[in-house]
């Protein structure tokens, strides 16, 4: 459960976002998307390095070897 302070901060951020003009909103949107992509990439690097994705890769390669894949 979020703390009261966090909820107040989130509500303040939401209220501030509502005051942005279209250009500022698009800039914020781009920043959020870029930040999310960076965090996603970092998590994928951690997962790949730890072997967490090895089973998925093996499954995909097995499907390829079995002819169950199509060219894009």
ZALUM-711509 format. One line per 2 residues: number of its first residue (from 1); their letters; for each residue z, x, y of N, C-alpha, C. Coordinates in steps of 0.05 Angstrom, whole numbers, always signed. Layout:
N
NUM = A = Z X Y Z X Y Z X Y; ...;
END
This chain:
72
1 = XX = +0 +17 -24 +0 +0 +0 +0 +18 +25; -16 +11 +44 -19 +27 +68 +6 +23 +85;
3 = XX = +14 +44 +98 +37 +43 +116 +30 +27 +141; +50 +18 +155 +45 +4 +180 +31 +21 +200;
5 = XX = +38 +46 +202 +24 +65 +220 -5 +67 +213; -11 +70 +188 -39 +73 +179 -55 +47 +185;
7 = XX = -42 +24 +181 -56 -1 +187 -61 -4 +217; -41 +4 +233 -45 +3 +262 -67 +21 +270;
9 = XX = -67 +46 +259 -89 +65 +266 -116 +54 +257; -118 +43 +234 -143 +31 +224 -151 +8 +242;
11 = XX = -133 -9 +250 -140 -31 +267 -149 -21 +295; -136 +1 +304 -145 +13 +330 -173 +24 +328;
13 = XX = -179 +37 +305 -205 +49 +301 -226 +26 +300; -220 +5 +285 -238 -17 +283 -243 -30 +310;
15 = XX = -222 -33 +326 -225 -44 +353 -242 -26 +371; -238 +0 +368 -254 +19 +384 -283 +18 +376;
17 = XX = -288 +16 +350 -316 +14 +340 -330 -10 +352; -315 -32 +354 -327 -57 +365 -335 -54 +394;
19 = XX = -325 -33 +408 -333 -29 +436 -357 -11 +439; -366 +1 +418 -389 +20 +420 -415 +6 +426;
21 = XX = -432 +19 +442 -458 +8 +446 -475 +15 +421; -499 +5 +419 -516 +9 +395 -520 +39 +389;
23 = XX = -526 +55 +409 -532 +83 +405 -507 +98 +395; -484 +91 +406 -459 +104 +397 -452 +95 +369;
25 = XX = -457 +70 +363 -452 +60 +336 -469 +74 +316; -495 +78 +322 -513 +92 +304 -504 +121 +300;
27 = XX = -495 +134 +321 -485 +161 +319 -460 +162 +301; -442 +143 +304 -418 +142 +287 -426 +137 +258;
29 = XX = -445 +119 +254 -454 +112 +228 -466 +136 +214; -482 +152 +228 -494 +176 +217 -472 +196 +210;
31 = XX = -452 +199 +228 -430 +218 +222 -415 +209 +197; -410 +184 +194 -396 +174 +170 -412 +179 +145;
33 = XX = -438 +173 +146 -455 +178 +123 -457 +207 +116; -460 +224 +136 -461 +253 +131 -435 +263 +119;
35 = XX = -412 +253 +129 -386 +261 +119 -383 +252 +90; -391 +228 +84 -389 +217 +57 -407 +234 +38;
37 = XX = -431 +240 +47 -449 +256 +30 -437 +284 +24; -425 +296 +45 -412 +322 +41 -389 +320 +21;
39 = XX = -373 +300 +23 -350 +296 +4 -361 +291 -24; -382 +275 -26 -395 +269 -52 -405 +295 -65;
41 = XX = -419 +311 -49 -430 +336 -59 -408 +355 -69; -386 +356 -53 -364 +374 -61 -351 +364 -87;
43 = XX = -349 +338 -90 -337 +327 -115 -356 +332 -139; -382 +329 -134 -401 +335 -156 -399 +364 -164;
45 = XX = -396 +382 -145 -393 +411 -151 -368 +416 -168; -346 +403 -161 -321 +406 -176 -325 +395 -204;
47 = XX = -337 +372 -206 -341 +359 -232 -359 +376 -250; -381 +386 -238 -400 +402 -253 -387 +429 -262;
49 = XX = -372 +441 -245 -359 +467 -251 -337 +463 -273; -325 +440 -274 -303 +435 -293 -313 +427 -320;
51 = XX = -339 +421 -322 -351 +412 -347 -349 +382 -351; -340 +368 -330 -336 +339 -332 -363 +324 -336;
53 = XX = -385 +337 -328 -411 +324 -330 -427 +333 -355; -415 +351 -370 -430 +362 -393 -439 +341 -413;
55 = XX = -422 +322 -419 -429 +301 -438 -452 +284 -428; -453 +279 -402 -475 +264 -390 -501 +279 -392;
57 = XX = -499 +305 -386 -523 +322 -388 -533 +324 -416; -515 +327 -436 -523 +328 -464 -536 +302 -473;
59 = XX = -525 +280 -464 -537 +254 -470 -565 +251 -459; -568 +259 -434 -595 +258 -421 -615 +276 -435;
61 = XX = -607 +300 -442 -625 +318 -456 -632 +307 -484; -613 +295 -497 -618 +283 -524 -639 +260 -521;
63 = XX = -636 +244 -501 -655 +222 -496 -682 +233 -490; -684 +255 -474 -709 +268 -469 -722 +279 -494;
65 = XX = -706 +293 -510 -716 +304 -535 -726 +282 -555; -713 +258 -553 -720 +237 -571 -744 +220 -560;
67 = XX = -755 +229 -538 -778 +214 -526 -770 +188 -513; -745 +184 -505 -736 +159 -494 -738 +159 -463;
69 = XX = -751 +180 -452 -752 +182 -423 -782 +179 -415; -786 +169 -391 -813 +168 -380 -815 +185 -355;
71 = XX = -839 +195 -350 -843 +211 -326 -842 +193 -301; -832 +204 -280 -830 +189 -255 -856 +191 -240;
END
